[in-house]
Amino acid sequence: MNIQDRQGKPAEEKKRPYTKTGHEWIWRALVIAVIDIIIIFGAYFLALLLRFDSYARIPKTYLGYYWKLIWIYALITVVVFYLFRLYHSIWRFASISELARLILAWLVIEALVGLVFLITKYRMPLSFWTAGALMGFLGTTGLRFSYRFLRSVTHRIGKREQGSSEVRVMIIGAGEAGRAIIHELILSDHLSEKAICVIDDNPAKKRRLLDGVPVVGNRNDIPAMVKKHRINKIIFAIPTATAIEKKEILEICETTGCKLQMVPGIYQLVDGKVSVSSLRDVDLVDLLGREPITINNDEVHQFIGGKVVMVTGGGGSIGSEICRQIAKDDPKLLIIFDIYENNAYEIQQEIKRNYPELDLVTLIGSVRDSKRIMEVFARYQPQIVFHAAAHKHVPLMEDSPCEAIKNNSIGTYKTAYAAMVHG
């Protein structure tokens, strides 16, 4: 049975947008191979020409040898290049690895050419071999890297003509991740973003260039450089940064008002997957200054489930949230203990609405009252106590230090003592 689309047409009949066929690279490879052959012909002929200063002075014997040998050299070059997959590359991403394969390929070519020299009786001047090989290498290498160079130049000019619509980007980190981001911004056709400057704390990198983009200072220079270079967006590209380093730098970036994005993690740097599409917005976790804590909910449930749990200060901001979390884990009994009846009442009603089956007791009292706290422990026999009863507003309590001592120190002591007495 055919899968139907919404109009009732078979799915396979739906029109698809045009895409380039997988065989297109073959035609492109053939064109490049022809150009390589032309380069080989030209390089060795120019080497012969340079040896004798002019065409008229070249001995006919050498010209005859040239025409007999050059086809062999051209064939060797094309076959070796094919075996080294130099016709399979995407030119816009030509890089050091491409250059390394070119060098290896030419070493193999020269070894095979030397073999031809030994087998055949054709003897040419030494300069013919050396100059021809050098110019052939430069020509074939230049062919492959010229596309990337011209594309980069024209793309920079095109982006410059975009004017005010361009997003001006600052990169934090002059390392491999930063270089990868800059590289993609330079070559991308669809991105309206331009890498303007780089920030790095390494003083040795200042005033140097990363893929043509200047390193303008360290983290302390971020606000000034944002203003100077009219930056709209900052990309944090240091996947190896510690949580504290990340927090410190991102806090400085936040003061600029720029949009913040960052490379997700070091695993992408290892996998070579750092790209603009992998960037994410900065979130609260990045500003913690530590790694986020992952809670094992199964262990929490085993710890709390089926037990009598007491929360002192259960109506406060921290205590009430503790009560909400405990209620999720099916305690045998939840005791809310607080001195302020309004807060205690509010959290009591909320938990009753959300967890009607939960056995809940709400008690009013102070942890400073030894008689009351002992009475509660004796009656309900709590197995777990979360002690959240405390004055927590430090500046305010500095004006009433005695009350802070009574509640935070003495109250904690009395709660702990009652817990110890009742096991």
Salt bridges, closest charged atoms under 4 A:
GLU24 OE2 - LYS20 NZ 3.95
GLU24 OE2 - ARG28 NH1 3.71
ASP36 OD2 - ARG144 NH2 2.82
ASP53 OD2 - ARG57 NH1 3.73
GLU98 OE1 - ARG101 NH2 2.82
GLU176 OE2 - ARG179 NH2 3.13
ASP189 OD2 - ARG151 NH2 2.71
ASP189 OD1 - HIS155 ND1 3.71
GLU193 OE2 - LYS233 NZ 2.83
ASP200 OD2 - LYS205 NZ 3.97
ASP201 OD2 - ARG219 NH2 2.73
ASP211 OD2 - HIS183 ND1 3.81
GLU248 OE1 - ARG219 NH1 2.91
GLU251 OE2 - LYS247 NZ 2.86
ASP283 OD2 - ARG280 NH1 3.76
ASP286 OD1 - ARG280 NH2 2.85
GLU321 OE1 - ARG324 NH1 3.06
ASP329 OD1 - HIS301 ND1 3.42
GLU350 OE2 - ARG324 NE 2.65
GLU375 OE1 - ARG372 NH1 2.73
GLU403 OE1 - ARG368 NH1 3.08
GLU403 OE2 - LYS406 NZ 3.14
